[in-house]
């Protein structure tokens, strides 16, 4: 348990670090993906859902309950896919395969989510959202996921030992 507690303390600064990432990257995705890689798919999804719920309850979730639902769909699909694939074989290659699949699954799921949910909370016609899919929504989701994957790939080898109580040694 000591390793997990130290590990959670190690993740906390990631939230602050992730805020420096360009605005297009989700600053919450990075610590959630790292948590899922370290602790497994189910705990990772649980942490993601808890984060979305707390953000909504504290008023930090743009778009109210609909925004929370959209964020929940995006982050859970990304985290669950990437960490489930990574859990098959915990190597850098499998983490990259998982993150690429996670970005693609998240992007694919956000297309119908945007088409059906965004018109409700943004009070716009579905056609307006459909017209924004190719020039805006899909590329933003791909870039956001790719930046999170890149940062996770760079940081996880250094953070993983802390999360597992092994100190600062890089091992992957």
C-alpha positions in Angstrom: 0.0 0.0 0.0 2.9 2.3 0.7 4.0 2.2 -2.9 0.5 3.0 -4.2 0.3 6.0 -1.8 3.7 7.2 -2.9 2.6 6.6 -6.4 -0.5 8.7 -6.1 1.5 11.5 -4.6 3.8 11.2 -7.6 0.9 11.6 -10.0 -0.4 14.7 -8.4 2.2 17.0 -9.9 1.3 15.6 -13.3 -2.0 17.5 -13.1 0.0 20.7 -12.8 2.5 19.7 -15.4 -0.3 18.8 -17.8 -1.7 22.3 -17.6 1.3 23.6 -19.4 0.5 21.3 -22.3 -1.0 23.2 -25.3 -4.7 23.9 -24.7 -5.7 21.3 -27.3 -4.4 18.4 -25.0 -6.6 17.4 -22.2 -4.7 18.1 -19.0 -6.7 15.5 -17.2 -6.0 12.6 -19.6 -2.3 12.3 -18.8 -2.5 11.4 -15.1 -5.6 9.2 -15.8 -3.8 7.2 -18.5 -0.7 6.8 -16.3 -2.9 5.6 -13.5 -4.5 3.0 -15.7 -1.2 1.8 -17.0 0.2 1.5 -13.4 -2.9 0.1 -11.6 -4.8 -1.7 -14.3 -7.8 -1.1 -16.6 -10.6 -1.3 -14.0 -8.9 1.0 -11.4 -8.0 3.3 -14.3 -11.6 3.5 -15.5 -12.8 4.0 -11.9 -10.3 6.9 -11.3 -11.5 8.4 -14.6 -15.2 8.2 -13.7 -14.4 9.6 -10.2 -12.5 12.5 -11.8 -15.4 13.3 -14.2 -18.0 13.1 -11.4 -15.9 15.3 -9.1 -15.3 17.8 -11.9 -19.0 17.9 -12.5 -19.9 18.3 -8.9 -17.4 21.0 -8.3 -18.6 22.9 -11.4 -15.3 22.4 -13.3 -16.9 20.5 -16.1 -17.9 22.8 -19.0 -21.3 22.0 -20.4 -22.8 20.8 -17.1 -24.1 17.2 -17.1 -23.8 16.9 -20.9 -20.2 18.1 -20.9 -19.5 15.6 -18.1 -21.1 12.8 -20.1 -19.0 13.8 -23.2 -15.8 14.0 -21.2 -16.7 10.6 -19.6 -17.2 8.9 -22.9 -13.9 10.3 -24.3 -11.7 9.6 -21.3 -13.1 6.2 -20.4 -12.9 4.9 -24.0 -9.3 6.1 -24.3 -8.1 4.9 -20.9 -10.0 1.5 -21.1 -8.8 0.7 -24.6 -5.1 1.8 -24.1 -4.7 0.1 -20.7 -6.5 -3.1 -21.7 -4.1 -3.5 -24.6 -1.1 -2.5 -22.5 -2.0 -5.1 -19.9 -1.6 -7.9 -22.5 2.2 -7.4 -22.4 3.6 -4.5 -20.4 6.2 -3.2 -22.9 6.7 0.1 -24.7 5.5 -1.5 -28.0 2.3 -2.6 -26.4 1.8 0.7 -24.7 2.1 2.5 -28.0 -0.3 0.0 -29.7 -2.7 0.5 -26.8 -2.5 4.3 -27.0 -2.9 4.4 -30.8 -6.0 2.1 -30.4 -7.2 4.3 -27.6 -7.0 7.4 -29.6 -8.8 5.8 -32.5 -11.6 4.3 -30.3 -12.1 7.6 -28.5 -12.2 9.6 -31.8 -14.7 7.1 -33.3 -17.0 7.2 -30.2 -16.9 10.9 -30.1 -18.4 11.3 -33.6 -21.8 9.9 -32.6 -21.5 11.5 -29.1 -20.9 14.9 -30.7 -23.7 14.4 -33.2 -26.3 13.5 -30.6 -25.2 15.1 -27.4 -23.6 18.4 -28.5 -26.8 19.8 -30.1 -28.7 19.3 -26.8 -26.3 21.3 -24.6 -25.0 23.7 -27.1 -28.5 24.4 -28.5 -27.3 24.1 -32.1 -28.6 22.2 -35.1 -27.2 18.8 -35.6 -26.1 19.9 -39.1 -23.8 22.5 -37.5 -22.1 19.9 -35.5 -21.9 17.5 -38.5 -20.3 20.3 -40.6 -17.6 20.7 -37.8 -16.7 17.0 -37.6 -14.0 16.9 -40.3 -12.5 20.3 -40.0 -12.6 20.5 -36.2 -13.9 17.8 -33.9 -12.1 14.8 -35.4 -8.7 16.5 -35.8 -8.9 17.9 -32.2 -9.6 14.5 -30.7 -6.8 12.9 -32.7 -4.3 15.6 -31.7 -5.4 15.7 -28.1 -5.0 11.9 -27.9 -1.7 11.9 -29.7 -0.2 14.5 -27.3 -1.4 12.6 -24.3 0.1 9.4 -25.8 3.4 11.1 -26.5 3.6 12.6 -23.0 2.6 9.3 -21.4 5.2 7.5 -23.5 7.9 9.9 -22.3 6.9 10.1 -18.6 5.6 6.7 -17.7 9.0 4.9 -17.6 10.1 7.4 -15.0 6.9 7.5 -13.0 6.1 3.8 -13.0 8.8 2.8 -10.5 7.5 5.5 -8.1 4.0 4.2 -8.4 5.2 0.7 -7.6 7.4 1.7 -4.7 10.7 1.1 -6.5 12.2 4.6 -6.4 13.3 6.5 -9.4 14.8 3.7 -11.5 13.7 3.6 -15.1 12.4 0.2 -16.1 10.0 -0.7 -18.8 
